[in-house]
């Protein structure tokens, strides 16, 4: 990549860093705060985990992360040659150009997270290991639940034994999810090569689907506009981009890579075994992951004359009332 392109990419990363400041800082702290650790659909921790006591970043973590980020050299970034070529030949402002820009930004965020995680030393390394590898005391009827190598993890990107950077890549995928709204993946074999499908996100947050979903046109355009703004702060940040029931183009995560060719790197997730796929296919389907299930239930109820409940209109993130106390991880559902 040309030096001017690298500098432009670094500016885009600075914009994202400003918009998602808190998400990128915990790496040198070594542990996510409790609220973030519990904010996931599928369990990475369970029981009365001692991460509950980690409510804030350790003193000095913020300053140390800022110092390291200033030392980061964008020339250390490594990109897939095909992605670079597609970016360079695309017409600026075209959908192809914008999508390749998003891909380069996602890869860059991932690599910055890898770099920060690998820097030594972490603050309070002994305490970090004690929290990371803590296991809940088991009763006779409980099965063991071995801890993973890091609490910075996305439930579907845990194959550190095949990743080029090992555990650091696990952290990189987590950072993508926390900052952008999901691991950024693409339809690598579209049915019509002349019509580029929108970007896909693979999220991990508690309020999000565990399926791989396609961004709506307005979501994708807001992301493009934010990355292409000339003056920082001109546009409000759309990050993290979060899906909802209106994101109807979805595929099951285990089949996204193997059947639909939706991925960024072909090695990013190990395919499920035949037995694991059978178990997956038998699981119940709920409305958060399959909005069409809710549509079907409401349609059947309407045909049977069953009155439909009218949901209360509310924002996904309602403003806190003046008389309400601030909630934390102890108040989680």
C-alpha distance (Angstrom), angle and dihedral (degrees) to the residues before:
residue distance angle dihedral
X1 . . .
X2 3.81 . .
X3 3.85 118.4 .
X4 3.81 92.9 -114.5
X5 3.80 90.3 51.5
X6 3.80 90.4 49.9
X7 3.78 90.9 51.4
X8 3.80 91.1 48.6
X9 3.80 89.7 50.5
X10 3.79 90.4 50.2
X11 3.81 89.2 53.4
X12 3.81 89.8 52.8
X13 3.80 89.3 51.8
X14 3.79 90.6 50.3
X15 3.81 89.2 53.4
X16 3.79 90.3 51.9
X17 3.79 91.7 45.4
X18 3.80 90.2 54.4
X19 3.80 91.2 48.6
X20 3.80 94.3 47.1
X21 3.79 100.8 29.7
X22 3.80 98.9 146.9
X23 3.81 94.8 48.1
X24 3.80 96.4 62.2
X25 3.78 98.1 44.4
X26 3.82 105.6 73.6
X27 3.82 95.2 72.9
X28 3.78 94.7 87.2
X29 3.78 88.5 39.4
X30 3.80 85.9 60.6
X31 3.81 95.9 -143.2
X32 3.80 135.7 62.4
X33 3.78 116.2 -122.2
X34 3.81 114.0 -101.9
X35 3.81 96.1 -103.1
X36 3.80 91.1 55.6
X37 3.81 94.5 42.8
X38 3.82 91.2 56.3
X39 3.82 94.9 42.2
X40 3.80 97.2 98.5
X41 3.80 137.0 100.4
X42 3.79 97.0 -135.4
X43 3.80 119.4 45.5
X44 3.75 121.0 -98.9
X45 3.80 90.2 162.6
X46 3.78 131.9 21.9
X47 3.79 144.3 -174.2
X48 3.79 122.2 17.7
X49 3.78 92.1 -24.8
X50 3.78 114.9 -170.9
X51 3.81 89.8 -127.1
X52 3.82 82.7 83.0
X53 3.80 87.9 81.1
X54 3.80 92.0 57.2
X55 3.79 98.7 86.1
X56 3.80 100.7 149.5
X57 3.78 139.4 23.0
X58 3.77 115.4 -86.1
X59 3.82 116.1 -100.8
X60 3.78 110.1 -87.1
X61 3.81 96.2 20.6
X62 3.80 92.5 105.2
X63 3.78 94.8 49.9
X64 3.81 93.2 43.4
X65 3.81 92.7 51.7
X66 3.81 90.9 50.5
X67 3.79 90.9 50.4
X68 3.78 92.8 51.4
X69 3.79 93.4 45.8
X70 3.81 90.0 56.0
X71 3.81 88.6 55.5
X72 3.79 93.6 52.3
X73 3.82 113.6 117.3
X74 3.84 113.5 -147.5
X75 3.80 90.2 -156.3
X76 3.82 87.2 73.0
X77 3.81 90.6 69.5
X78 3.79 116.2 113.1
X79 3.79 121.8 -155.7
X80 3.76 136.3 -176.2
X81 3.83 107.1 -96.5
X82 3.81 92.0 -133.5
X83 3.82 91.2 54.3
X84 3.80 91.5 49.3
X85 3.80 91.9 48.9
X86 3.81 92.2 48.4
X87 3.81 90.1 49.9
X88 3.79 94.3 48.6
X89 3.82 96.6 47.9
X90 3.81 95.3 43.4
X91 3.78 117.6 100.7
X92 3.83 110.4 -108.1
X93 3.78 110.0 -105.2
X94 3.80 94.3 22.6
X95 3.80 121.4 122.4
X96 3.79 90.3 -112.5
X97 3.81 91.3 53.3
X98 3.80 93.1 47.4
X99 3.79 93.8 48.0
X100 3.78 92.6 49.5
X101 3.81 87.9 49.5
X102 3.81 90.1 54.5
X103 3.80 89.6 48.8
X104 3.80 92.0 51.7
X105 3.81 90.7 47.4
X106 3.82 91.7 50.1
X107 3.81 91.6 48.6
X108 3.80 90.1 47.3
X109 3.81 92.7 50.7
X110 3.78 89.0 49.3
X111 3.80 92.4 51.2
X112 3.81 93.5 45.9
X113 3.81 88.9 53.4
X114 3.81 89.8 48.9
X115 3.80 90.4 50.2
X116 3.80 93.9 48.5
X117 3.79 92.4 47.2
X118 3.80 93.1 51.5
X119 3.78 94.3 50.8
X120 3.77 112.3 106.0
X121 2.89 141.4 -104.4
X122 3.79 109.6 32.4
X123 3.76 115.3 -157.0
X124 3.83 112.2 -93.4
X125 3.82 95.1 -2.4
X126 3.81 93.4 -179.2
X127 3.79 92.6 54.6
X128 3.80 90.5 45.7
X129 3.80 92.2 55.9
X130 3.80 91.6 47.2
X131 3.82 91.5 54.6
X132 3.82 96.3 39.7
X133 3.80 94.9 51.3
X134 3.80 97.3 37.3
X135 3.81 113.7 132.0
X136 3.78 126.7 -160.8
X137 3.83 113.1 -114.5
X138 3.80 107.7 -103.0
X139 3.77 130.4 -135.5
X140 3.80 122.8 -149.2
X141 3.81 92.1 -93.6
X142 3.81 96.9 48.2
X143 3.78 126.1 94.6
X144 3.80 118.4 -137.2
X145 3.80 117.4 -98.7
X146 3.81 105.7 -161.9
X147 3.81 115.2 -152.0
X148 3.77 122.1 -117.0
X149 3.80 125.0 -119.7
X150 3.83 93.1 -98.5
X151 3.79 140.4 15.1
X152 3.81 89.0 -138.0
X153 3.79 94.4 85.6
X154 3.80 144.6 128.4
X155 3.81 112.2 -140.2
X156 3.82 93.8 -124.7
X157 3.82 99.8 41.5
X158 3.78 104.3 63.1
X159 3.82 103.3 116.9
X160 3.79 96.0 115.6
X161 3.81 90.4 155.5
X162 3.83 90.8 69.3
X163 3.81 100.0 34.2
X164 3.82 117.5 103.6
X165 3.82 91.3 -129.3
X166 3.80 96.7 33.9
X167 3.79 115.6 -149.3
X168 3.81 90.5 0.9
X169 3.82 88.8 67.2
X170 3.82 89.2 53.7
X171 3.80 86.4 57.2
X172 3.80 90.1 47.8
X173 3.80 93.3 57.2
X174 3.81 89.8 47.5
X175 3.81 89.8 53.1
X176 3.81 91.6 52.3
X177 3.78 90.5 53.3
X178 3.80 95.3 47.0
X179 3.81 95.5 45.4
X180 3.81 105.6 32.5
X181 3.80 99.1 26.0
X182 3.79 99.0 -107.1
X183 3.78 144.5 4.5
X184 3.80 103.9 -69.0
X185 3.82 113.8 -123.0
X186 3.80 135.5 165.7
X187 3.78 141.4 -149.2
X188 3.80 99.3 -106.2
X189 3.83 95.2 -175.0
X190 3.81 108.2 37.4
X191 3.80 117.5 -173.9
X192 3.79 90.0 -125.2
X193 3.84 111.9 35.1
X194 3.81 89.7 -163.2
X195 3.82 92.0 60.1
X196 3.78 110.3 59.4
X197 3.82 112.3 -151.2
X198 3.78 117.7 -130.2
X199 3.79 122.4 -95.8
X200 3.80 118.5 -80.9
X201 3.81 126.2 -140.2
X202 3.79 126.0 -155.4
X203 3.83 105.1 -159.5
X204 3.78 133.4 -167.6
X205 3.82 105.3 -173.1
X206 3.78 122.6 122.1
X207 3.81 94.7 -113.8
X208 3.82 94.8 46.4
X209 3.77 135.9 84.0
X210 3.79 118.5 -99.0
X211 3.81 89.4 -139.9
X212 3.79 124.8 92.7
X213 3.80 108.4 -103.4
X214 3.79 136.0 -172.7
X215 3.79 120.6 -120.4
X216 3.78 115.5 -115.1
X217 3.80 117.0 -117.0
X218 3.81 93.4 -103.9
X219 3.82 92.5 48.0
X220 3.77 92.0 50.1
X221 3.81 93.2 45.6
X222 3.81 91.5 50.8
X223 3.80 88.6 53.8
X224 3.81 91.8 48.2
X225 3.80 92.3 48.5
X226 3.80 92.1 49.2
X227 3.80 93.0 51.1
X228 3.80 93.3 45.4
X229 3.81 99.0 46.5
X230 3.79 111.7 124.8
X231 3.80 97.8 -147.5
X232 3.83 119.1 45.7
X233 3.78 112.9 -117.4
X234 3.79 94.9 21.8
X235 3.81 92.0 115.8
X236 3.79 128.9 37.1
X237 3.78 113.3 -105.2
X238 3.83 115.7 -103.8
X239 3.81 90.2 -163.4
X240 2.88 127.7 156.2
X241 3.79 94.6 33.1
X242 3.81 105.2 -149.7
X243 3.78 127.3 -166.6
X244 3.80 127.6 -134.2
X245 3.81 139.4 176.8
X246 3.79 90.0 -66.0
X247 3.81 90.3 67.5
X248 3.80 94.3 87.4
X249 3.81 100.4 161.3
X250 3.79 100.8 89.4
X251 3.79 138.8 146.5
X252 3.78 131.0 -166.4
X253 3.79 109.4 -96.7
X254 3.84 96.3 -126.5
X255 3.82 90.6 54.6
X256 3.81 97.7 39.7
X257 3.78 93.0 85.1
X258 3.81 102.4 30.0
X259 3.82 101.2 38.4
X260 3.82 107.3 20.4
X261 3.82 99.5 32.2
X262 3.80 91.9 -129.3
X263 3.79 109.7 151.3
X264 3.77 142.6 100.4
X265 3.80 98.4 -133.2
X266 3.79 119.9 18.3
X267 3.82 91.4 -134.9
X268 3.80 97.8 50.5
X269 3.84 95.7 101.5
X270 3.78 129.5 27.8
X271 3.85 110.8 -128.4
X272 3.79 117.8 -112.8
X273 3.78 119.8 -106.3
X274 3.82 120.4 -111.7
X275 3.81 90.5 -101.5
X276 3.81 91.9 49.1
X277 3.81 90.6 50.0
X278 3.80 91.2 51.6
X279 3.79 89.9 52.4
X280 3.81 90.4 47.4
X281 3.80 92.8 50.5
X282 3.81 91.7 52.8
X283 3.78 96.1 53.9
X284 3.82 118.0 110.3
X285 3.79 117.3 -96.9
X286 3.79 117.3 -131.2
X287 3.78 133.6 -171.2
X288 3.83 98.2 -106.8
X289 3.81 89.2 62.4
X290 3.81 99.3 27.7
X291 3.84 109.9 33.0
X292 3.80 89.4 -179.8
X293 3.82 88.5 68.5
X294 3.80 90.1 63.8
X295 3.81 90.2 46.3
X296 3.80 90.5 52.8
X297 3.81 93.6 49.1
X298 3.79 92.4 49.4
X299 3.81 91.0 47.3
X300 3.82 92.2 51.1
X301 3.80 91.3 46.8
X302 3.79 90.8 50.3
X303 3.80 91.5 50.8
X304 3.81 89.6 51.3
X305 3.78 93.2 49.4
X306 3.79 93.3 -111.9
X307 3.83 108.7 150.5
X308 3.76 114.4 -115.6
X309 3.80 116.8 -126.1
X310 3.78 113.5 -121.7
X311 3.80 109.4 -132.2
X312 3.76 117.1 -136.6
X313 3.77 111.8 -106.7
X314 3.76 109.2 -113.1
X315 3.76 141.5 154.5
X316 3.78 120.6 -110.9
X317 3.79 86.7 -122.9
X318 3.83 107.3 28.9
X319 3.80 117.0 -165.9
X320 3.78 114.6 -102.4
X321 3.79 115.4 -103.0
X322 3.76 116.9 -120.4
X323 3.81 91.7 -119.5
X324 3.82 94.3 46.7
X325 3.77 122.6 101.6
X326 3.77 119.1 -129.0
X327 3.81 112.4 -100.2
X328 3.77 127.0 -141.6
X329 3.78 138.8 178.6
X330 3.83 92.3 -63.3
X331 3.81 88.4 65.7
X332 3.80 94.9 52.9
X333 3.80 118.4 131.9
